[in-house]
Amino acid sequence: MKQALIATLLLGLAAAAAASEQSNCSAAKGAFLTGTVTKAPKFTAATQTIQGVQLSHTHLSLVADQDGKTYDVAIDNVFAVDYVKNAKTVPASLAAIKVNDRLELCGAKYTSGVGIHWVHTNCGDTPTKSAPNGWVKRFTSSTAVGSNLERSQTYCYLWD
């Protein structure tokens, strides 16, 4: 009986935490997804350079809990907490994401195809649906998420 009560309380806490995270994402004007990584992070070379900074990306695939679809997740490397300017590799924090890891994402869904991008800080600008104040968070346990891996504001000056 006691174990069942504890399990019920833990499930309730997990649901409340997820609802809070979803509310935070809505307030940030983003689309909220949680899911399981099915394709490991892969470096994609920059197609654009601003003020000598190459805007490379990391891509991975995730099956969303919300709709069961497989999403292409496009992550801007310059916002990674450990981005190295013009490196030709996935930042270490993103490379640590493995197949079967669980992620929480807040960003903008693609307007064509199934994917999500803008999963990063918006540098303090007022968030909009096309430019939300997004994030990538990795679950540290079944109920807890870590900090935003895409919170660096070092290169925000590129868009001023």
Backbone torsions as a table, in degrees:
resi	resn	phi	psi	omega
1	MET	NA	-46.7	-179.6
2	LYS	-62.7	-40.8	179.6
3	GLN	-65.3	-38.8	178.9
4	ALA	-64.7	-40.3	178.2
5	LEU	-63.9	-43.5	178.5
6	ILE	-62.7	-44.5	178.8
7	ALA	-61.0	-42.3	179.1
8	THR	-63.5	-43.2	178.0
9	LEU	-62.1	-42.5	179.4
10	LEU	-63.7	-41.6	177.3
11	LEU	-63.2	-40.2	177.5
12	GLY	-62.8	-42.2	177.4
13	LEU	-63.4	-42.4	179.2
14	ALA	-62.4	-42.9	179.4
15	ALA	-64.9	-41.3	178.5
16	ALA	-64.7	-41.4	178.7
17	ALA	-63.4	-44.0	179.4
18	ALA	-63.5	-40.6	178.6
19	ALA	-63.6	-39.8	178.7
20	SER	-64.6	-44.4	178.3
21	GLU	-62.7	-41.1	178.3
22	GLN	-64.5	-39.6	176.9
23	SER	-63.3	-41.6	177.8
24	ASN	-61.1	-41.1	179.8
25	CYS	-66.8	-41.9	177.5
26	SER	-60.6	-42.2	178.5
27	ALA	-64.1	-29.3	178.6
28	ALA	-86.7	7.3	177.6
29	LYS	67.9	22.6	-177.1
30	GLY	-102.0	168.2	170.0
31	ALA	-93.4	133.1	-174.4
32	PHE	-103.1	128.6	175.9
33	LEU	-136.5	143.1	166.5
34	THR	-125.6	153.1	179.1
35	GLY	175.5	-172.7	-175.0
36	THR	-111.7	132.4	179.1
37	VAL	-69.9	128.7	178.9
38	THR	-113.5	-16.0	177.9
39	LYS	-138.4	124.2	-174.6
40	ALA	-62.3	157.7	178.8
41	PRO	-56.9	138.1	-179.6
42	LYS	-134.7	133.4	178.9
43	PHE	-70.7	136.9	173.5
44	THR	-125.5	121.0	-177.2
45	ALA	-60.9	153.6	-179.8
46	ALA	-66.0	141.5	170.3
47	THR	-107.6	-5.4	-179.9
48	GLN	-139.6	143.7	175.5
49	THR	-128.4	131.4	176.9
50	ILE	-121.6	125.2	178.8
51	GLN	47.4	42.0	177.4
52	GLY	80.0	3.3	179.1
53	VAL	-105.1	119.3	-180.0
54	GLN	-78.3	129.1	-177.0
55	LEU	-93.8	71.9	179.2
56	SER	-78.7	167.2	-178.8
57	HIS	-133.4	162.8	168.8
58	THR	-118.7	133.5	177.2
59	HIS	-116.8	142.8	171.8
60	LEU	-147.0	167.3	177.1
61	SER	-113.5	144.9	-177.2
62	LEU	-141.2	133.2	172.3
63	VAL	-91.0	119.4	-174.5
64	ALA	-80.0	137.2	174.9
65	ASP	-63.7	-33.7	-172.4
66	GLN	-66.9	-39.5	-175.0
67	ASP	-136.5	0.0	177.9
68	GLY	74.6	2.3	-180.0
69	LYS	-80.5	153.5	174.5
70	THR	-93.6	120.3	-177.3
71	TYR	-103.3	137.2	165.6
72	ASP	-79.7	124.8	179.3
73	VAL	-107.7	116.5	179.5
74	ALA	-102.0	115.9	-175.2
75	ILE	-113.5	123.2	179.0
76	ASP	-75.3	118.8	-175.8
77	ASN	-64.6	-32.4	-175.9
78	VAL	-63.5	-17.0	179.0
79	PHE	-96.1	-3.9	178.2
80	ALA	-64.9	143.8	-175.7
81	VAL	-61.8	-21.2	-177.0
82	ASP	-126.2	30.2	179.4
83	TYR	-62.1	136.7	174.2
84	VAL	-110.6	123.1	-174.5
85	LYS	-49.7	125.1	175.0
86	ASN	59.9	19.7	175.0
87	ALA	-63.9	149.4	-178.9
88	LYS	-102.8	29.5	-179.5
89	THR	-136.9	163.3	174.3
90	VAL	-67.3	131.5	175.3
91	PRO	-54.5	145.0	-174.3
92	ALA	-54.2	-40.6	-178.9
93	SER	-62.8	-34.8	178.4
94	LEU	-82.0	-33.9	177.8
95	ALA	-65.0	-22.8	179.6
96	ALA	-72.5	-13.8	177.2
97	ILE	-73.6	129.2	-176.6
98	LYS	-120.0	161.4	173.1
99	VAL	-56.9	138.2	-177.9
100	ASN	82.1	-5.8	172.1
101	ASP	-66.9	154.1	176.6
102	ARG	-105.4	134.4	-179.6
103	LEU	-123.2	156.4	170.4
104	GLU	-120.6	129.7	-176.4
105	LEU	-126.1	143.6	170.2
106	CYS	-132.9	124.3	-178.1
107	GLY	-172.4	-154.3	179.6
108	ALA	-115.4	126.1	176.9
109	LYS	-70.3	148.1	176.4
110	TYR	-59.0	147.5	175.4
111	THR	-84.6	-17.5	172.8
112	SER	-135.0	137.5	-176.3
113	GLY	81.0	-179.9	-178.9
114	VAL	-110.3	108.2	-179.9
115	GLY	-171.6	173.9	178.9
116	ILE	-142.8	139.9	177.6
117	HIS	-139.7	-169.6	-177.5
118	TRP	55.9	38.5	179.6
119	VAL	-92.8	53.1	-176.4
120	HIS	-150.4	170.1	175.7
121	THR	-55.3	150.4	173.8
122	ASN	-106.0	22.1	172.4
123	CYS	62.3	28.9	176.4
124	GLY	86.0	-0.8	176.7
125	ASP	-70.0	158.3	174.6
126	THR	-64.3	123.6	-177.5
127	PRO	-68.9	147.0	174.3
128	THR	-132.9	169.1	179.2
129	LYS	-60.7	-33.3	-179.6
130	SER	-87.7	-14.8	178.7
131	ALA	-141.3	68.5	-178.5
132	PRO	-73.2	169.0	172.5
133	ASN	-93.0	82.8	-168.6
134	GLY	-90.5	-176.3	179.7
135	TRP	-162.2	163.6	168.6
136	VAL	-127.6	118.7	178.5
137	LYS	-126.1	139.9	179.3
138	ARG	-102.7	133.6	176.6
139	PHE	-66.5	131.7	178.2
140	THR	-94.4	-17.7	174.2
141	SER	-153.7	-173.2	-177.9
142	SER	-67.1	-20.2	-175.9
143	THR	-122.7	-9.9	-175.0
144	ALA	-115.8	141.3	175.8
145	VAL	-111.5	150.4	178.2
146	GLY	-81.7	-169.8	-179.3
147	SER	-79.6	165.1	-179.2
148	ASN	-65.7	121.6	178.3
149	LEU	-77.5	-12.1	-175.2
150	GLU	-117.2	47.6	-175.0
151	ARG	-108.0	-2.4	-177.7
152	SER	-63.9	135.1	177.1
153	GLN	-112.9	14.7	-178.7
154	THR	-53.8	-41.0	-174.6
155	TYR	-103.2	15.6	178.2
156	CYS	-58.4	-29.5	-179.3
157	TYR	-58.6	-20.9	-178.3
158	LEU	-64.8	-22.6	-177.1
159	TRP	-109.6	10.2	178.0
160	ASP	-79.6	NA	NA
